[in-house]
C-alpha cells in the first residue's frame, strides 16, 4: 500500500547517484534502440502516435527496471540483463498441457520458444485471453494447452514454429537475457525491445508460475 513512507522511500532511492546514472543510461539506450524503428513507419498518423507515447514508455521501462526486483545482473549501459546461458530448451507437451489446463491465468508473463531459420530464441509475452482450451498471447497469438501454436490470418506473418512453454526461473531468465541457440550451439544474445524489458520487471520472480500482485 502506497503512502507517505513509500514516497519518502522513492525520493531517497532517486537521491542515489548510481540509481540516477543507471536510469539515465537506460533511457538513452531505449531511445537509441526505438528511434530507428520509428523512422521506418510509413503511416504518418501511426508515427505521430508512437512518437507521442515513446517518452512515457521509455520512462516507465527505465523506472520499473531500476526500482524493480529482477534478480538478474543489469547492464544499464547496453540496456540488457546478464546471466549464464544454459542448454537449448525443448518443448515438453505433457508438462505444458498439465500447467496451462489447470494453473495458468490471464495476465501471466510467459516464455515463448521460437525457431526461425535454424535459430532458437526465447521471448517474453503475456497471456491476455483464454477460450475453449486455447490461450492467446499478446504478441505471438493462439496456442493450445500443450503449447502448440495455432495460426490464423492475423498471425500469418509470425514464425511458423513457435511454442508456449511452462514458466520456470531458468526459462524466464533466458528470455530476459535474449539467449539464442543454433542447433544447440550458443549464439550471442538478441537485444530485447522496450516491451520485453518492461515485461521482465512484471515477472513474479519468487513464483514465476503465478501472476505478480501489484501493490
C-alpha angles and dihedrals in degrees: 000000000000121000143133091306091052091051092048091049091052091049090051091050093052090051088066110102095213091053093049091048092049090050092050092047092049093048091050092048093048093050091048090048098048103039097069089057091050091053089062094054107118097192110081094201093050090045090054092051092049092048091049093051097041097085091051094052094043091051092044094049095045092047095046091048097047095043096034132098104240106152093217133098111263122216097198093177091063097027098238144113121244130211137140112278119238135192123312107274123237132213110250106194099190096050091044092049093052092051102043094042093055116013114027121102136196111267095037119136107233139183119246121197114215125188113192126162092347092306119117118206137172121224134187118236138157133239108238103164140027122194135161096337094318131109126209120212119204095236107017102043131220129000132173120235091270090060097252114143121243110200130202135173092280092059099035091116093059123096110279093222109063132133135193108228133203107259119252132161091250093052094044090049092050091048092049090051095047094239116184137182135195112206088336092309114123117248130193108278122263120242115254120226126230093269096056094043088056092046090056089064090051095060117110094230097185087059113010091186092065127067116254113253109224116224 
